[in-house]
Amino acid sequence: MRLLVVVLAVVVGVASAAAVMTLRHIGSSGGQASAQATLVWPAAAQAPVPVSAGQPAAAAAVSCKGAKVGVATDNLGLFEKNTKVFPSVAVKYVSWGTAFPGKAILENHGGGVKTQLVLEPRGVKISAIAAGRDDKFLARWATADKKLNLPMILSFAPESNGRWYGWGEGHITAALFKSAWRHIHHVLVKDGARKMTFLWQVNVIFPTSEPLKKLWPGAAYVGEVGIDGHLRKGETFNSVFGATIRQVRTITKRPVAIGEVAVDRGTYRVRQINELFTGLCKDRLSRFVLFDVKRPGANVMLEGDKSALAAFRKDAAKLGPA
């Protein structure tokens, strides 16, 4: 009976997606599914590179097909209402040991949105994961994914090249990270997960960050690379993301995305939004995921910022149908 209910729900979801996709450009969404945003960017997490005096801003014009926009937000419906942009990817953060969020994935899929799950190994030792002591948890996820049979993106232990998480540089070795990543991939695939795209999600590089090559699990274990960063005052898309994009492409030919990007409020914000879309196309990225969440001490949401909303809406429209 439970399986029948799931099957029926999928059919309804697919039908709903077909209806709304004719009305939307950049992906779509039909629900209020939320992403519990827990990630933060410490002030020293990236080495700011100031804009040289007189350096021209990147052109706002964007013309590329196939690139997509995603969002990490507490309220997907409100984001769509405010921006008039319908993301193709929505992020949901989950802690290790959490039940597989099939309902959220199904709701997103029903509106034409793919779910990006960010699995954070909080409260568990990475050595235990690598040794297989939590394989039952992974097996439950694999079984649930197999039954749901919907495409999704899985990111495990993001930003491991930084020091601010217990699974990051200085806390565990690069070799242990790779061992845990490969073990998770092996167990999930062995136990039936077939719709997961494995996203290797790193922070933008900085002078003291762990070398990315040391953390690379290998092409057999990764379907896509995500790069996280934060656009602050005096920075450009290239100054924040350029070096990391170039380095990643010396390691792998897998598709590259901006896994998460926040844009600070300020007079420079419109320029940075323009550059974000320009960089998406210029650097041949698959998508960027906008971090649109109000955090303690900082508000990077587009809501209430008329000029930023207008710029975001205008540039997104130039991407064309997803």
Secondary structure, DSSP 8 states (H G I E B T S, - for coil): -HHHHHHHHHHHHHHHHHHHHTT-SS----S-----------TTSS------TT----------SS-EEEEEES-HHHHHHHH----SEEEEEEETT----HHHHHHHHHTT-EEEEEEE-TTS-HHHHHTTTTHHHHHHHHHHHHHH---EEEEESTTTTSSSSTTSBTTB-HHHHHHHHHHHHHHHHHTT--SEEEEEEEE---TTS--HHHH---GGG-SEEEEEEEE-TT--HIIIIIHHHHHHHHH--S-EEEEEEEE--STTHHHHHHHHHHHHHHTT-SEEEEEE-EETTEE--STT-HHHHHHHHHHHHTT---
